[in-house]
Amino acid sequence: MTPHPLPVFFQGLNFDNSFTRSLPRDPEPNNFIRQVRGACYSSVLPSAVESPVLAAVSREGADLIDLDKVAITSKEFTQIFSGNRVLPGMDPFAMCYGGHQFGSWAGQLGDGRAINLGEVINRAGQRWMIQLKGAGPTPYSRRADGRAVLRSSVREFLCSEAMFHLGVPTTRALSLVLTGQAVERDMFYDGHPKQEPGAVVTRLSPSFTRFGNFEILASRGESDLLRQFMDYTIEIDFPHLTPKDYDAWFREICHSTMNMVLHWMRVGFVHGVMNTDNMSVLGLTIDYGPYGWLENYDPDWTPNTTDAQTRRYAFKHQPGIAVWNLIRLAQAIALVMADPAPLEEALSDHSASFTKKWQKMMAEKLGLQYDPHTDPAMITALTDLLKSVETDYTLFFRNLARFDPDKKSDKDQLPGFWRSSLYLPDRADKHYLEQVFAWLKIYGQRLKKEKIPPKIRQKKMNQVNPKYVLRNYLAQTAIDRAEQGDFSRVKKLLDILRHPYDEQDKNEKFAEKRPEWARHRPGCSMLSCSS
């Protein structure tokens, strides 16, 4: 594919491809499946598609790389971000990395369906890697075709942007393009594949470097290349650190990773496949596959059908898995460090401090300044209540802001704000009611102790407890319509999720609990990794 002249709309794209300029390239120019050694990436071009159609664009994503409205509505935009057109300055490549998948070393993995077009420096001096997901095979595709289906692409596009507006560290999405080509997938891995519409998502991130980039080099004993990659990563992605200060670098990765997971827990997000190849060294949520949102509070819930037996990546396990993954990264980079003790110290510090940070975060969701003497027991009592009768995680905390500790309640009936959060209110028996009012009494006393005016408390709570999240059934309804050629729901959700903490009078139905029809429907309850 010969680079096309740069269209006038895109002449502001300033490519500075430090990754391919600084790190060793796979010497094999041909695109076939292979083990790649002694290199960090392979050059590969996107595969052209038949009839690309632009389905949706994130205007905020476009702003990140200085593309205006004229550019994103042009025919050239669709051609470029479907993979049909390579611009001057781009240097397309696929990264080589490995990873631990579901607790076991999987060896070489790499960008099997992702192709990086290049790095852009925007007018603000920020670096953004542009990546196409679903743009065709690479040397790392193993037995796959390098394509992506529409259903998974819709989910990735919407969730990337939804998470950003929720304040969760994340990679970003620029566009969603329908390829016009069918892709065969076995959604349930049950021997019944079918043809599905294909799509390409354009993703943006300062870097797509993962824990697995370092693991693969360590596993092969390529210590010189490992050190080179570490030095490059510190120079480009952590320029505020002293060069070669691996201790400080690893400590920052620990901090950003655990901070990311803390945000997941705050908003009820479950990643579903926290393999080390899906962990960003920048502490960004990456690779939106079989993710899901807690609807009823069930800390043992995982959205991933592959994880249904062990529940390794269930909601409650995410902090522990993050630490486990950090240990794997520490083991990899220790290969080139004279003294691994600082790595162990950083792991210990961040693992030990997470529980306190989680409790402080939960106190903020309750509108409180954290009190270590009283709040841990109160938080535990609350989560036990939420679990005992199906309670919508998002709605409960949003509704709790309306609680008035001075208002007398009928002890034989749940307060309206609590009852409206339940999926099965008929199961709220007398014993449950007693527990609820006992908890509300303690909570009310805490609120009075802090003497925060109700309106100020409600405002604070509504800034950390979203009203709108990408509920599993909402994503599925958008997919259902998109597969029929109607992208209006994708665009509607993108617009609503731009303001997840705001009251949106005309969009109240999008904040409602999961409907009963979605309880067990595929795509609304659990998903596979198939995409």
Buried (B, 14 or more C-beta within 10 A) or exposed (E): EEBBEBBEBBEBBEBEBBBBEBBEBBEEEEBEEEEBEEBBBBBBBBBBBEEBBBBBBBBBBBEBBBBEEEBBEBEBBBBBBBBBBBBEBBBBBBBBBBBBBBEEEBEBBBBBBBBBBBBBBBEEEEBBBBBBBBBBBBBBBEEBBBBBBBBBBBBBBBBBBBBBBBBBBBBBBBBBBBBBBBBEBEBEEEEEBEEBBBBBBBBBBBBBBBBBBBBBBBBBEBEEBBBBBBBBBBBBBBEEBEEEEBBBBBBBBBBBBBBBBBBBBBBBBBBBBBBBBBBBBBBBBBBBBBBBBBBBBBBEBBBBBBBEEEBBBBBBBBBEBBBBBBBBBBBBBBBBBEEBEBBEEBBEEBBEEBEEBBBBBBBBBBBBEBBEEBBBEBBEBBBEBBBBBBBBBBBBBBBBBEBEEEEEBEEEEBBEBBEBBBBEBEEBEEEBBEBBBEBBEBBBEBBEEEEBEBEEBBEBBBEBBBBBBBBBBBBBBBBBBBBEEEBEBBBBBBEBBBBBBEEBEEBEEBBEBBEEEBBEBEBBBBBBBBB
